[in-house]
């Protein structure tokens, strides 16, 4: 199973570096052999500015996929696409699946997208440091090979 094609890996790297010092985010949707990478806008800064009590973190340490992008993802899902990869970057930090990442991926105690792979790209000082992939194993998110 292909986690990321070389072109997708490069697109994620490029977006993560371009959006530094803020976290980048997006998804890859698949239908049969067709794959679409959808760069999403991180709306975390707007959430933080509007309500810093409820959203204490800004886009340097968190991401929230813009609702317009969520609607585009939903439209593609109705066309038969499935969410294959959900990706985001960590700014000046490692490529690990954080407790916040875990909470955002779960609805109750189950993942919203149980078959999706979560890719985290670490961008340090404006350059890609590493990229890691994580998948639900029925109990928790574990690192898996992505190359």
N, C-alpha and C positions, 0 to 999 in steps of 0.2 A: 504494500500500500504506500502510495506517495503521500508524504506529509506536506512537503513544499517542493515545487519545481525550482530549478535554479533561477528562473525569471521571477517567481514569487518571492524567493529569498532576497533577491536583489531589490525588488520593489519595497519590501518591508524595511530592509536596511536603509534604502534611500529616504523613505518617508520618516523613519525614526530619526535619522540624522537631520533632515530638513526641519523637523518640528522641535528639535532640541532647542532650548532647555525644558520643553514641555513633553509630556507623554503623548505618543502617537497611538492610534488604535485603528482597527479595521477587522474585516472578516474575509474569508474565502468561502464562496458557496460553490457547490458541485451538483450537477445533474448529469447522471451517466458519466461520460468522459469529458463533459464540458465543465470548465472551472472559471469562476469570475472572482477577481480580487476587488473588493470594495473598500477604498480608503474612506475612513470615517473621520468626522470632525470631533475633536475632544471638546465637549461643552462644560468641562469641570470649572474653568475660570468663571464662566457666567453664573453657575450654580453657587460658587463660593462668594462672588460679589453680591449676589442677591440675598443669600442667607448664610453668612459665615458660621452661625451657630449650628445649623443643621448640616452644612457642608464645610467643615473646618479645613479641608485640604484643597489646594489649588491644583492646576494642571501639571505642576512640577512633580507632584507625588501621587496623583490619582488621575483616572480617566472616567469619563461618562460619555458614551456614544450619543451624539446629537440625535434628538428625536426624529428629525427628518431622515437621517440615515437608518434609524430603526424602522421607519415606514418603508424605505427602499428595500431593506432586508426582508420585511414581511411580504412585500409585493413579489420578490423573487421566490420566496418560499411557496407562495400561492401558485407560482409558475412551475413548481416541481423541484426547485433547487433546495438543497439541504445545507445547513451550516457545517462546513467541514473543518474550518480553522477560525479561531478567534485570536487575534494578536494584539499586543500592546507593547510599549517600551517602558523600561525603567530608566530614570535619569540619574546618572552618576551613582548607580547601584547595580548589583549583580542581576543576572537573569535567573530569578528564582520565582516560584509560585508562592506569593505572599499570602498571609492570612486574609487580607482584604480581597485578593484575587479569588481565593477559595470562597469567601462569603458571597462575592458577586456572581460566581458561577453556579451557586446552589439556589434552589427554590426549596425551602425547608431543608431536608437532608439529602435531596437528590439533585443532580445537575440539571439545569435547564436544557442543555444540549449534551446528553450523555455520550454520544459518539464523536463529538467535536474534539479536536486537539487544540490546546491552548499554547500559543507560542509567545514567549517573552524575549524581547531583544534588549540587551543592556547597551546603553549609549553613555560613554564616559568621556568627558571633555570634548563632546561633539563628534566622536567617532564610535562606530560599532565595536563593542568589546567582545560580546558573545551572544549567541541565540540558543535558547533551549525550548524543548517542547514537553508538554505535560498532558496526560490523559487520565480520565476516571477509570479506576480498576474495579469499581463496585463498592469500594470502601473509602478511597481517598484519591487524590491526584498524584500521579507518580511521573517522574521524568522518563521519557522515551526517546529513542534515536530519531532524528529528523532528516538525516542526510542519506 
